[in-house]
Amino acid sequence: MTELPLATTRKMGLVIDLDTCVGCHACVISCKGWNTENYGAPLSDQDPYGGDPSGTFLNRVHSFEVQPPACDSQPAPAAQLVHFPKSCLHCEDAPCVTVCPTGASYKRVEDGIVLVNESDCIGCGLCAWSCPYGARELDLAAGVMKKCTLCVDRIYNDNLPEEDRIPSCVRTCPSGARHFGDLGDPESDVSKLVAEREGFDLMPEMGTKPVNKYLPPRPKDQIEDQIDILAPLLAPVAEQGDGFLGWLDKALDKLPGGAN
């Protein structure tokens, strides 16, 4: 069995905003592409164009309709559709590491990232059974366990531009719902975001101490001032046309069928 480090120098992880995730699956596709083309063995697919396709993914997005609880101000709140991305949470007390019989699963001391040494993995599945989040998947083609690596081949890669040295899913997210950083540093941007938005652990009752955090969705029917993001684009630039455009407008009005 593998032992967990007593402490890690940093706690690198993700903060996922359930309020702004739109469920587009861009993070899923980006993750699949990057990890198939780079780190480790490719993430295989079985019968991808057939009647019963399946495959290995390190990140998945589930969608749920939830009913916020009633309160005095909102006795009948509207139901909400919440998109819930899920991947390895790089737990401090990771049961997937301690249950591994070969030492293939391990947690790094320098950054707290949980990884799998695929050359030592025998595909027994014990780590997947021990993970309460269902974050590990057995690649049927490779016969080894796969999981999120936080893109270790990106975040420390000096050959990449600095803005690309973040996990592929974070770089790709079009709504800015995914954030990456050191959650062990209270002064980091991600730690401040968690404190500001009252971020929470997924299933804290399991005692795994996940590093990744989630930011709760905000009730959409409690926003006092609804903002129309298209309003500035639809507003007239000027009430009265001037210059060439003003002349053209008057000329068109004089044509048959014009306003005048």
ChimeraX attribute file (.defattr): number of C-alpha atoms within 10 A of each C-alpha:
attribute: neighborCount
match mode: 1-to-1
recipient: residues
	/A:1	12
	/A:2	17
	/A:3	14
	/A:4	20
	/A:5	14
	/A:6	8
	/A:7	13
	/A:8	17
	/A:9	13
	/A:10	17
	/A:11	23
	/A:12	21
	/A:13	26
	/A:14	25
	/A:15	24
	/A:16	25
	/A:17	24
	/A:18	19
	/A:19	17
	/A:20	18
	/A:21	21
	/A:22	18
	/A:23	19
	/A:24	13
	/A:25	19
	/A:26	17
	/A:27	23
	/A:28	22
	/A:29	16
	/A:30	19
	/A:31	24
	/A:32	21
	/A:33	15
	/A:34	18
	/A:35	20
	/A:36	16
	/A:37	11
	/A:38	12
	/A:39	14
	/A:40	14
	/A:41	15
	/A:42	18
	/A:43	23
	/A:44	18
	/A:45	15
	/A:46	14
	/A:47	11
	/A:48	11
	/A:49	9
	/A:50	8
	/A:51	7
	/A:52	8
	/A:53	10
	/A:54	14
	/A:55	15
	/A:56	22
	/A:57	25
	/A:58	20
	/A:59	21
	/A:60	18
	/A:61	16
	/A:62	11
	/A:63	12
	/A:64	10
	/A:65	10
	/A:66	11
	/A:67	13
	/A:68	14
	/A:69	11
	/A:70	11
	/A:71	9
	/A:72	6
	/A:73	8
	/A:74	12
	/A:75	9
	/A:76	12
	/A:77	16
	/A:78	15
	/A:79	14
	/A:80	16
	/A:81	13
	/A:82	19
	/A:83	21
	/A:84	18
	/A:85	21
	/A:86	18
	/A:87	21
	/A:88	25
	/A:89	25
	/A:90	27
	/A:91	22
	/A:92	21
	/A:93	17
	/A:94	24
	/A:95	21
	/A:96	25
	/A:97	26
	/A:98	18
	/A:99	20
	/A:100	23
	/A:101	16
	/A:102	14
	/A:103	16
	/A:104	21
	/A:105	26
	/A:106	21
	/A:107	24
	/A:108	16
	/A:109	16
	/A:110	13
	/A:111	16
	/A:112	24
	/A:113	25
	/A:114	23
	/A:115	20
	/A:116	22
	/A:117	15
	/A:118	17
	/A:119	9
	/A:120	13
	/A:121	19
	/A:122	14
	/A:123	19
	/A:124	15
	/A:125	18
	/A:126	15
	/A:127	24
	/A:128	22
	/A:129	15
	/A:130	17
	/A:131	19
	/A:132	16
	/A:133	15
	/A:134	13
	/A:135	21
	/A:136	24
	/A:137	19
	/A:138	20
	/A:139	21
	/A:140	16
	/A:141	14
	/A:142	14
	/A:143	14
	/A:144	21
	/A:145	24
	/A:146	27
	/A:147	22
	/A:148	24
	/A:149	18
	/A:150	26
	/A:151	20
	/A:152	15
	/A:153	17
	/A:154	20
	/A:155	16
	/A:156	12
	/A:157	14
	/A:158	11
	/A:159	9
	/A:160	12
	/A:161	9
	/A:162	12
	/A:163	8
	/A:164	16
	/A:165	19
	/A:166	22
	/A:167	25
	/A:168	23
	/A:169	25
	/A:170	24
	/A:171	17
	/A:172	19
	/A:173	19
	/A:174	15
	/A:175	13
	/A:176	14
	/A:177	19
	/A:178	22
	/A:179	21
	/A:180	21
	/A:181	18
	/A:182	20
	/A:183	22
	/A:184	18
	/A:185	15
	/A:186	13
	/A:187	11
	/A:188	13
	/A:189	14
	/A:190	23
	/A:191	19
	/A:192	15
	/A:193	17
	/A:194	20
	/A:195	12
	/A:196	10
	/A:197	14
	/A:198	12
	/A:199	19
	/A:200	16
	/A:201	15
	/A:202	18
	/A:203	12
	/A:204	10
	/A:205	8
	/A:206	11
	/A:207	12
	/A:208	20
	/A:209	17
	/A:210	20
	/A:211	23
	/A:212	24
	/A:213	22
	/A:214	22
	/A:215	21
	/A:216	17
	/A:217	16
	/A:218	14
	/A:219	14
	/A:220	13
	/A:221	12
	/A:222	12
	/A:223	9
	/A:224	7
	/A:225	6
	/A:226	9
	/A:227	8
	/A:228	7
	/A:229	8
	/A:230	8
	/A:231	9
	/A:232	9
	/A:233	8
	/A:234	8
	/A:235	8
	/A:236	9
	/A:237	9
	/A:238	7
	/A:239	6
	/A:240	9
	/A:241	13
	/A:242	11
	/A:243	7
	/A:244	9
	/A:245	11
	/A:246	11
	/A:247	12
	/A:248	12
	/A:249	14
	/A:250	15
	/A:251	11
	/A:252	13
	/A:253	13
	/A:254	11
	/A:255	10
	/A:256	8
	/A:257	8
	/A:258	11
	/A:259	9
	/A:260	9
